């Protein structure tokens, strides 16, 4: 969760963090992994 709150991003991800306040790609992976866990 620390990565989602970090403001020290660069490049395309920095734009997403600036726009949404968190790393959208990282959050997507968390959701994907949690949903995979439910299906296992």
PyMOL Python script that loads the backbone (N, CA, C, O; Angstrom):
from pymol import cmd

cmd.read_pdbstr("""\
ATOM      1  N   UNK A   1       0.812  -1.201   0.000  1.00  0.00           N
ATOM      2  CA  UNK A   1       0.000   0.000   0.000  1.00  0.00           C
ATOM      3  C   UNK A   1       0.853   1.262   0.000  1.00  0.00           C
ATOM      4  O   UNK A   1       0.409   2.318  -0.451  1.00  0.00           O
ATOM      5  N   UNK A   2       2.067   1.153   0.501  1.00  0.00           N
ATOM      6  CA  UNK A   2       2.937   2.327   0.527  1.00  0.00           C
ATOM      7  C   UNK A   2       3.169   2.874  -0.875  1.00  0.00           C
ATOM      8  O   UNK A   2       3.204   4.088  -1.072  1.00  0.00           O
ATOM      9  N   UNK A   3       3.328   1.976  -1.852  1.00  0.00           N
ATOM     10  CA  UNK A   3       3.582   2.411  -3.223  1.00  0.00           C
ATOM     11  C   UNK A   3       2.435   3.253  -3.763  1.00  0.00           C
ATOM     12  O   UNK A   3       2.667   4.181  -4.538  1.00  0.00           O
ATOM     13  N   UNK A   4       1.216   2.953  -3.374  1.00  0.00           N
ATOM     14  CA  UNK A   4       0.068   3.708  -3.873  1.00  0.00           C
ATOM     15  C   UNK A   4       0.078   5.143  -3.369  1.00  0.00           C
ATOM     16  O   UNK A   4      -0.430   6.036  -4.047  1.00  0.00           O
ATOM     17  N   UNK A   5       0.643   5.378  -2.201  1.00  0.00           N
ATOM     18  CA  UNK A   5       0.625   6.708  -1.605  1.00  0.00           C
ATOM     19  C   UNK A   5       1.874   7.514  -1.912  1.00  0.00           C
ATOM     20  O   UNK A   5       1.917   8.713  -1.636  1.00  0.00           O
ATOM     21  N   UNK A   6       2.886   6.879  -2.476  1.00  0.00           N
ATOM     22  CA  UNK A   6       4.145   7.553  -2.763  1.00  0.00           C
ATOM     23  C   UNK A   6       3.954   8.593  -3.858  1.00  0.00           C
ATOM     24  O   UNK A   6       3.302   8.322  -4.866  1.00  0.00           O
ATOM     25  N   UNK A   7       4.516   9.775  -3.668  1.00  0.00           N
ATOM     26  CA  UNK A   7       4.408  10.852  -4.653  1.00  0.00           C
ATOM     27  C   UNK A   7       5.671  10.969  -5.488  1.00  0.00           C
ATOM     28  O   UNK A   7       5.807  11.920  -6.259  1.00  0.00           O
ATOM     29  N   UNK A   8       6.598  10.030  -5.357  1.00  0.00           N
ATOM     30  CA  UNK A   8       7.875  10.126  -6.049  1.00  0.00           C
ATOM     31  C   UNK A   8       7.889   9.280  -7.315  1.00  0.00           C
ATOM     32  O   UNK A   8       8.788   8.458  -7.493  1.00  0.00           O
ATOM     33  N   UNK A   9       6.927   9.463  -8.182  1.00  0.00           N
ATOM     34  CA  UNK A   9       6.840   8.736  -9.441  1.00  0.00           C
ATOM     35  C   UNK A   9       7.414   9.601 -10.554  1.00  0.00           C
ATOM     36  O   UNK A   9       7.538  10.818 -10.419  1.00  0.00           O
ATOM     37  N   UNK A  10       7.762   8.947 -11.654  1.00  0.00           N
ATOM     38  CA  UNK A  10       8.258   9.653 -12.825  1.00  0.00           C
ATOM     39  C   UNK A  10       7.566   9.104 -14.055  1.00  0.00           C
ATOM     40  O   UNK A  10       7.076   7.974 -14.038  1.00  0.00           O
ATOM     41  N   UNK A  11       7.518   9.884 -15.118  1.00  0.00           N
ATOM     42  CA  UNK A  11       6.972   9.418 -16.383  1.00  0.00           C
ATOM     43  C   UNK A  11       5.460   9.359 -16.392  1.00  0.00           C
ATOM     44  O   UNK A  11       4.784  10.164 -15.752  1.00  0.00           O
ATOM     45  N   UNK A  12       4.931   8.371 -17.146  1.00  0.00           N
ATOM     46  CA  UNK A  12       3.486   8.244 -17.335  1.00  0.00           C
ATOM     47  C   UNK A  12       2.755   8.002 -16.023  1.00  0.00           C
ATOM     48  O   UNK A  12       1.673   8.544 -15.798  1.00  0.00           O
ATOM     49  N   UNK A  13       3.348   7.188 -15.160  1.00  0.00           N
ATOM     50  CA  UNK A  13       2.685   6.897 -13.883  1.00  0.00           C
ATOM     51  C   UNK A  13       2.579   8.145 -13.016  1.00  0.00           C
ATOM     52  O   UNK A  13       1.605   8.299 -12.279  1.00  0.00           O
ATOM     53  N   UNK A  14       3.555   9.032 -13.091  1.00  0.00           N
ATOM     54  CA  UNK A  14       3.497  10.266 -12.303  1.00  0.00           C
ATOM     55  C   UNK A  14       2.270  11.077 -12.695  1.00  0.00           C
ATOM     56  O   UNK A  14       1.604  11.656 -11.836  1.00  0.00           O
ATOM     57  N   UNK A  15       1.972  11.121 -13.988  1.00  0.00           N
ATOM     58  CA  UNK A  15       0.782  11.843 -14.447  1.00  0.00           C
ATOM     59  C   UNK A  15      -0.479  11.239 -13.837  1.00  0.00           C
ATOM     60  O   UNK A  15      -1.383  11.968 -13.428  1.00  0.00           O
ATOM     61  N   UNK A  16      -0.542   9.911 -13.775  1.00  0.00           N
ATOM     62  CA  UNK A  16      -1.709   9.245 -13.198  1.00  0.00           C
ATOM     63  C   UNK A  16      -1.807   9.505 -11.698  1.00  0.00           C
ATOM     64  O   UNK A  16      -2.897   9.737 -11.174  1.00  0.00           O
ATOM     65  N   UNK A  17      -0.668   9.465 -11.008  1.00  0.00           N
ATOM     66  CA  UNK A  17      -0.658   9.743  -9.568  1.00  0.00           C
ATOM     67  C   UNK A  17      -1.099  11.178  -9.326  1.00  0.00           C
ATOM     68  O   UNK A  17      -1.875  11.439  -8.406  1.00  0.00           O
ATOM     69  N   UNK A  18      -0.616  12.110 -10.138  1.00  0.00           N
ATOM     70  CA  UNK A  18      -1.007  13.513  -9.988  1.00  0.00           C
ATOM     71  C   UNK A  18      -2.501  13.694 -10.248  1.00  0.00           C
ATOM     72  O   UNK A  18      -3.159  14.482  -9.569  1.00  0.00           O
ATOM     73  N   UNK A  19      -3.034  12.970 -11.224  1.00  0.00           N
ATOM     74  CA  UNK A  19      -4.441  13.120 -11.589  1.00  0.00           C
ATOM     75  C   UNK A  19      -5.381  12.447 -10.588  1.00  0.00           C
ATOM     76  O   UNK A  19      -6.385  13.037 -10.188  1.00  0.00           O
ATOM     77  N   UNK A  20      -5.055  11.202 -10.177  1.00  0.00           N
ATOM     78  CA  UNK A  20      -5.963  10.418  -9.339  1.00  0.00           C
ATOM     79  C   UNK A  20      -5.546  10.314  -7.879  1.00  0.00           C
ATOM     80  O   UNK A  20      -6.352   9.928  -7.033  1.00  0.00           O
ATOM     81  N   UNK A  21      -4.295  10.654  -7.573  1.00  0.00           N
ATOM     82  CA  UNK A  21      -3.832  10.605  -6.198  1.00  0.00           C
ATOM     83  C   UNK A  21      -3.225   9.272  -5.793  1.00  0.00           C
ATOM     84  O   UNK A  21      -2.803   9.108  -4.648  1.00  0.00           O
ATOM     85  N   UNK A  22      -3.175   8.309  -6.724  1.00  0.00           N
ATOM     86  CA  UNK A  22      -2.544   7.015  -6.454  1.00  0.00           C
ATOM     87  C   UNK A  22      -2.140   6.389  -7.781  1.00  0.00           C
ATOM     88  O   UNK A  22      -2.556   6.845  -8.846  1.00  0.00           O
ATOM     89  N   UNK A  23      -1.333   5.349  -7.710  1.00  0.00           N
ATOM     90  CA  UNK A  23      -0.846   4.651  -8.897  1.00  0.00           C
ATOM     91  C   UNK A  23      -1.938   3.698  -9.387  1.00  0.00           C
ATOM     92  O   UNK A  23      -2.154   2.636  -8.804  1.00  0.00           O
ATOM     93  N   UNK A  24      -2.610   4.082 -10.445  1.00  0.00           N
ATOM     94  CA  UNK A  24      -3.750   3.328 -10.962  1.00  0.00           C
ATOM     95  C   UNK A  24      -3.337   1.922 -11.406  1.00  0.00           C
ATOM     96  O   UNK A  24      -4.066   0.962 -11.155  1.00  0.00           O
ATOM     97  N   UNK A  25      -2.188   1.787 -12.056  1.00  0.00           N
ATOM     98  CA  UNK A  25      -1.737   0.471 -12.521  1.00  0.00           C
ATOM     99  C   UNK A  25      -1.465  -0.455 -11.340  1.00  0.00           C
ATOM    100  O   UNK A  25      -1.836  -1.629 -11.371  1.00  0.00           O
ATOM    101  N   UNK A  26      -0.826   0.061 -10.310  1.00  0.00           N
ATOM    102  CA  UNK A  26      -0.553  -0.739  -9.118  1.00  0.00           C
ATOM    103  C   UNK A  26      -1.865  -1.156  -8.454  1.00  0.00           C
ATOM    104  O   UNK A  26      -2.006  -2.302  -8.027  1.00  0.00           O
ATOM    105  N   UNK A  27      -2.823  -0.234  -8.365  1.00  0.00           N
ATOM    106  CA  UNK A  27      -4.118  -0.545  -7.763  1.00  0.00           C
ATOM    107  C   UNK A  27      -4.852  -1.615  -8.569  1.00  0.00           C
ATOM    108  O   UNK A  27      -5.494  -2.496  -7.996  1.00  0.00           O
ATOM    109  N   UNK A  28      -4.755  -1.539  -9.899  1.00  0.00           N
ATOM    110  CA  UNK A  28      -5.382  -2.557 -10.744  1.00  0.00           C
ATOM    111  C   UNK A  28      -4.816  -3.941 -10.432  1.00  0.00           C
ATOM    112  O   UNK A  28      -5.561  -4.918 -10.345  1.00  0.00           O
ATOM    113  N   UNK A  29      -3.506  -4.019 -10.265  1.00  0.00           N
ATOM    114  CA  UNK A  29      -2.887  -5.310  -9.968  1.00  0.00           C
ATOM    115  C   UNK A  29      -3.346  -5.847  -8.610  1.00  0.00           C
ATOM    116  O   UNK A  29      -3.535  -7.054  -8.457  1.00  0.00           O
ATOM    117  N   UNK A  30      -3.523  -4.976  -7.640  1.00  0.00           N
ATOM    118  CA  UNK A  30      -4.032  -5.411  -6.334  1.00  0.00           C
ATOM    119  C   UNK A  30      -5.428  -6.008  -6.489  1.00  0.00           C
ATOM    120  O   UNK A  30      -5.712  -7.084  -5.963  1.00  0.00           O
ATOM    121  N   UNK A  31      -6.291  -5.308  -7.210  1.00  0.00           N
ATOM    122  CA  UNK A  31      -7.659  -5.795  -7.423  1.00  0.00           C
ATOM    123  C   UNK A  31      -7.637  -7.127  -8.167  1.00  0.00           C
ATOM    124  O   UNK A  31      -8.371  -8.048  -7.811  1.00  0.00           O
ATOM    125  N   UNK A  32      -6.801  -7.233  -9.197  1.00  0.00           N
ATOM    126  CA  UNK A  32      -6.698  -8.473  -9.976  1.00  0.00           C
ATOM    127  C   UNK A  32      -6.236  -9.632  -9.102  1.00  0.00           C
ATOM    128  O   UNK A  32      -6.793 -10.728  -9.169  1.00  0.00           O
ATOM    129  N   UNK A  33      -5.221  -9.388  -8.286  1.00  0.00           N
ATOM    130  CA  UNK A  33      -4.709 -10.451  -7.421  1.00  0.00           C
ATOM    131  C   UNK A  33      -5.736 -10.871  -6.376  1.00  0.00           C
ATOM    132  O   UNK A  33      -5.864 -12.058  -6.076  1.00  0.00           O
ATOM    133  N   UNK A  34      -6.465  -9.913  -5.823  1.00  0.00           N
ATOM    134  CA  UNK A  34      -7.495 -10.255  -4.840  1.00  0.00           C
ATOM    135  C   UNK A  34      -8.627 -11.050  -5.482  1.00  0.00           C
ATOM    136  O   UNK A  34      -9.154 -11.980  -4.872  1.00  0.00           O
ATOM    137  N   UNK A  35      -9.004 -10.690  -6.707  1.00  0.00           N
ATOM    138  CA  UNK A  35     -10.077 -11.441  -7.365  1.00  0.00           C
ATOM    139  C   UNK A  35      -9.595 -12.832  -7.767  1.00  0.00           C
ATOM    140  O   UNK A  35     -10.381 -13.779  -7.740  1.00  0.00           O
ATOM    141  N   UNK A  36      -8.323 -12.978  -8.140  1.00  0.00           N
ATOM    142  CA  UNK A  36      -7.763 -14.298  -8.442  1.00  0.00           C
ATOM    143  C   UNK A  36      -7.755 -15.177  -7.197  1.00  0.00           C
ATOM    144  O   UNK A  36      -7.984 -16.383  -7.283  1.00  0.00           O
ATOM    145  N   UNK A  37      -7.496 -14.581  -6.058  1.00  0.00           N
ATOM    146  CA  UNK A  37      -7.481 -15.317  -4.793  1.00  0.00           C
ATOM    147  C   UNK A  37      -8.863 -15.905  -4.508  1.00  0.00           C
ATOM    148  O   UNK A  37      -8.970 -17.035  -4.034  1.00  0.00           O
ATOM    149  N   UNK A  38      -9.916 -15.146  -4.795  1.00  0.00           N
ATOM    150  CA  UNK A  38     -11.277 -15.624  -4.564  1.00  0.00           C
ATOM    151  C   UNK A  38     -11.637 -16.780  -5.491  1.00  0.00           C
ATOM    152  O   UNK A  38     -12.452 -17.629  -5.129  1.00  0.00           O
ATOM    153  N   UNK A  39     -11.046 -16.824  -6.671  1.00  0.00           N
ATOM    154  CA  UNK A  39     -11.347 -17.876  -7.645  1.00  0.00           C
ATOM    155  C   UNK A  39     -10.496 -19.121  -7.451  1.00  0.00           C
ATOM    156  O   UNK A  39     -10.759 -20.150  -8.074  1.00  0.00           O
ATOM    157  N   UNK A  40      -9.492 -19.047  -6.609  1.00  0.00           N
ATOM    158  CA  UNK A  40      -8.572 -20.189  -6.424  1.00  0.00           C
ATOM    159  C   UNK A  40      -9.151 -21.245  -5.511  1.00  0.00           C
ATOM    160  O   UNK A  40      -8.505 -22.262  -5.256  1.00  0.00           O
TER     161      UNK A  40
END
""", "prot")
cmd.dss("prot")
cmd.show_as("cartoon", "prot")
cmd.util.cbc("prot")
cmd.orient("prot")
